Amino acid sequence: MYKTILLEKREGYAIITMNRPREMNALSGEMRFELNDVLNHLENEETIRVLIMTGGEYVFSAGMDIKEMAALSDEEVAPYFGSILQYLKKIYTYRKPVIAAVGGIALGGGFNITTVCDLIIASESAIFGHPELKFGLNPLFSPLRHLVGMAKAKEISMLGEPIGAKEALRIGLVNKVATPEKFMGEAIAMAEGLAARSGRAIESVKKISVMTEKLDKNLSLDLEFDVMVHLFSGPERKIRMNEFMTREYLSKMSKG
């Protein structure tokens, strides 16, 4: 179905793998189109409740396709960047959790993809970096600032120094670091855990994380409790609470 990405659907979640290994998963026009297409497709598939985005074990993405960029005419520049903005916005505002599983390098446009995901699992081999200033471009600053704060985001964006996995964990850029053999397993375990939870509740958490930042303390608490009332008034909470109490009862019974 796709030429530059692989799609694997599992129970409750899907894995999207960027698949241009010879080009180090450089984000070509064809890949950008296919990413948009698969994201739109999976967002409306109710059996898929979580996404994992990866580039495989050795590289996440080296960034934009430099050969393609160099050949752009002035008239093509705006549509080109518009196609990038399209999939970044889609991931950033996705109603389902999106996990980036990063093995190897995530540079420039590849780094940008990780910063708009909800959670990042990194291999010990992962390297993040923003070399865009070397080509006269600005890196994507806003999502990075939300992850690591203003001062560190300026440092990463302006200096363009590579960031290893352990440093990325220390500054709050990634959620977890694992060995190259285990990082994908960690991402899958996280996806399975999220898929077992209430999709409505997780979607609400995603919205709250964006909205409360713009509100004062009182209004942010008001919003969160309004969401609690909305979620708790639905039929799902009775089913889930009954399941929980049944599991607790059976656990006690099995212990004597």
N, C-alpha and C positions, 0 to 999 in steps of 0.2 A: 504493500500500500504506500509506503514511504521510501524514498531513496537515501535520505541523509539522516534519518533518525530510526531508531527501533522502538517499537511499542510492545510492552508485555503487560497483559492484564492478569492480575491475580485476585484472590478473594478479598474484596474490600479496598484494593489499591492498585495503582498502575505504575510501571516504571518506564520513563521516557529516557532513552539513551541517545545522545548526540553521536552520530556515527560517520565521521569523516576522518578516520584514523591517520591517513597519509597527510592530511592537512591540519592535523592536531585539533580537529573539530572546530576549525575556523568557521565563523557564522556567515555563510554565503547567502545569497538571495534565496536560493532554493530551500536552504535550511530554515531561514526566517519564515518563509511561507508555510513550511510544514509544521514548525513549532506553533504558529498561530492556529493552524487547522486542527492539530491534535489537542491543543488546549481547549478550543471551542467544543470539540467533540466530547471530550471527557467531562467537561463541566456539566453537561446535560445528561450524563450517564449516572443514574442514581446508585448503581451497584458499586461504582468507584467513588470512594469517600476520601482518599488521600492520594497525592502524587509524589513520586520520587523523580527528581531530575538528576541525571548523571552523564558523565562522558566515558564511563568505564574506569578501569583500574589505573591507567597510566596518565591520562590527561582529562581534565574537565573541558576546558576550551581555551585555546590560545587567543581568543578574541575575534574581532572582525576580520574578514578576508581582505588582507592588505592589497592584493592584486586587484580585487574588485573595486576597492575604495580608490586606488590610484587611477583607475580608468574612468571615474565619474566625470561627466561634464558639469558645469555650473548648474544647469537646469535639472540635473538628476540628483543633486545633493539633498534637497528638501524631501522628495519622495523616499530617498534612501534612508534617511534618519527617521522619517515617519514610520517606515516598516519596522525599525528597531523599537521605537517607542510603543508600537502596537503590542508586541508580545511582552515587553517589560511591564506595561500597564496591566495586561491581562494577568500575569503572574502576581503582581503586587496587590491586585484587588480580587484575586481568585477567592471564591467563597469556600473552597476546600483547602485544607492544609497542604502546603507544598514544601517538601524536604529536598535540599540540595545535598547530594552525596558526592563529595569532591575528592577525587584521586588525582595526584599530579597537579599540573599548573591550571590556574584560573586567572587569566590576565585580561585586562581591558574589558571588552564586551562580555567575556566569560565571567569575570569578576562581577560585573554588573548583574548578571543573572543570579548569582548567589545572593547578592545583597537584597534582592526583591523577593526571595523565598522566605518562608516563615521560620525555618529551622535549617541549620547547616551542620552536617556530619562530615568531618574531614579525615582523610587518611594522613598518617604521619608524613607521607611524601608530598602532601599538598603545599602549593606555593601560590599565594595571592599577590596581585600587583596591578598598579595603574600606570602603564608606560605612555598613556595618551599624550601627555604634554610634549613628549619627544616628537610627536607628529603634528603638533599644533592644535590638539583637541583638548577639550575639558572632559575629565572623567565624570561619571554619574555620582554626584556629591550627596544629595539629600538622603537616599536610603542608607548610605554608609554612615552619615552623621547620626541617624537614629540608632544604629548598632553600636558605634564606638564613641560617640560624643564629638563635639565640635573640634577640639584641639587635635585629637588623634586623626579625625577625618581629614583635616587640613594637611597634617603631616603626610598621611598616606597619599593624598591626591597630588600635593605639590612636589614632593620628593620622588615619588614613584618607586621607592625602595621595595624589594620583594619581602613578603611576610611569610614566614614558615608556619607550620601548623600549631606548634606549641605557643608561639607568640600570638597567633590569631586567637587561640583559646584564652590566653592571659588577658587580652584587651577586650574580650567579649564579642569578637567578630564571629566565632563559631560556637556551637553548643557542646560539641563533643569531638574528641580526637581518638582514633583507633588505629591499629596496625593496618598496613595495606591489605592483609588477608581478611580483616574483620570489619573494616569500615562500612562495607556494603551490607553486611549482616546487621550491623548496628542500625543503619538506616531502615532496613526491612523490619526489624523488631519495633522500631519507633512507629513505622507506618501501620503495622499490625495492631499496636496498642491504640493508636488514634482511630483506626477504622472500627474498633470495638466500642468506641465511645459515641455519645450522642452527636450526630452531625449538626443538629440545630444548635446545640450548646457550643460546639467548637466554632461554628460560623459566627455566633454571637460574640465569643471571645475575640475573634479577629476584628469584628466591627468596633468593639469596645476599645481595643488597643489603639485604634486610630482616632476614635472620637474623643476619648477622655483626655488626650493630650491637648485638645483645643479648648477644654472646659476648666473652670475653676474647681476647687476641691468639693464644694457643695453640689454643684451641678453634675460633676463626675460620679459622685455617690448616688445621686438621684437617678442618673441614667442606668447605673449598674443594677440598682434595685428594681427599676422598671423592667429591665430585661429579665431579672430573676422571677418576677411575678408572671411575666409573659410565658417563660419557659415552664414554670412550675404549674401553670394552669392547664397545660396541655395533657393529653392522654399518655404521652410517652413516659412521664415521670412515674406514674403508677406502675407501669410495666417494669421499668428498670428498678424501682424500689422493691417491688415484690420479688424480682429475681435476686436482688442483693440479700434480702432477708431470708429467702429460701436457701441461698448458698451458705449464709451464716448459720442457719439452723442445722443444715446437713453437716456442716463442718463440726459443730458442737456435738452432734449425735455420733459422728464417726470417732470422736475423741473419748467417747464414753459417757 
